[in-house]
Amino acid sequence: MSEIRFNARQLRDALGAFSTGVTVVTTRAADGSPVGMTVNSFTTVSLEPPLVLWSAHRGVDPFDAFVSADHYAVHVLHAGQQGIADHFARSIRDKFTGIRIRSGIQGLPLLDDYTARFQCRVERRLEGGDHVMLLGHVLAFDHQPGEPLIFHAGGYHGCRGTNQDRQA
């Protein structure tokens, strides 16, 4: 059976029909410096044990730091943080200049502003084409109410509504 070829732009547009949340994932490089990048491939895997997963693209600058790190933190962004998402998506050397951070588990660099934050220990690295998936065991988490930042069809959006709007 021959492999079906796809037009990369058309495939990207079709995949963009799926709305995702926007996160910034952080860790420490081997030299101890903080690294981070914007990620929208974050997902829940399991509640028992508490596992999450995200994918690191091989072509991005902090890739080596993330695939060799033992811990990482995922910060789910709120609707007012498009600037932070754009900042951590750029290819700049020190993404933490002017960004307030605190130290988390194993010295993880933690952002102060988020709707949810998960500090994780890497359980497994899984090869997946041009990405490596990082399965993480959640060691600690924080949550603050807020409207999430959503990425859909190549752009950022807010998402109005709360659990109170849903009927039981």
C-alpha positions, -999 to 999 in steps of 0.1 A, spaced: 0 0 0 14 34 -10 16 63 14 -10 90 7 6 125 2 -10 155 17 -7 192 8 9 205 40 -10 238 39 -43 221 35 -36 197 63 -25 225 86 -58 244 78 -78 213 85 -60 207 118 -65 244 127 -103 237 127 -97 221 161 -96 248 188 -69 244 215 -59 261 247 -26 281 247 1 273 272 37 283 280 59 254 290 90 261 311 120 242 324 157 247 331 185 241 305 215 220 315 233 252 325 205 262 348 191 290 327 153 291 323 138 282 290 102 283 278 80 282 247 44 286 236 26 252 231 -9 243 221 -4 206 220 -11 202 258 -37 175 268 -48 155 298 -40 118 297 -51 104 331 -64 114 365 -51 83 383 -22 86 381 -23 123 372 -7 124 337 -5 152 311 12 153 277 25 179 253 46 178 222 80 195 215 88 204 179 123 193 169 128 226 150 125 250 179 155 264 198 147 251 233 140 216 220 172 200 234 166 215 269 130 201 271 138 166 259 167 163 283 149 178 313 135 157 341 108 182 350 87 209 333 58 233 341 28 240 320 11 274 323 -24 275 308 -29 311 296 -59 334 301 -75 356 274 -54 386 284 -21 369 278 -18 369 240 13 391 244 29 364 266 20 337 241 36 357 213 67 365 234 74 328 242 67 318 206 95 341 193 130 328 185 149 350 210 178 339 232 165 349 267 128 348 268 127 356 305 142 391 303 115 413 319 94 383 329 87 378 367 93 342 377 94 322 409 111 289 416 90 257 417 97 220 422 133 212 412 139 249 405 113 251 377 108 286 364 72 295 372 52 324 357 31 344 381 1 348 358 -20 319 345 -54 302 348 -38 268 356 -3 257 362 10 221 364 45 211 377 54 177 363 81 151 363 88 135 329 75 99 329 83 91 293 95 106 260 77 93 229 90 98 194 64 111 170 75 123 136 89 159 138 79 160 175 88 143 208 58 139 232 66 145 268 43 125 292 44 141 326 33 130 361 17 160 377 34 167 411 16 200 419 -9 223 403 -26 256 408 -58 270 393 -73 305 391 -106 313 374 -104 331 341 -113 332 305 -90 310 286 -68 320 256 -79 298 226 -60 292 194 -82 284 164 -78 287 126 -44 304 129 -54 331 155 -61 338 192 -96 340 206 -112 344 240 -138 319 252 -167 335 271 -187 314 296 -183 296 329 -195 263 343 -224 283 358 -237 288 322 -242 250 318 -273 232 328 -268 201 350 
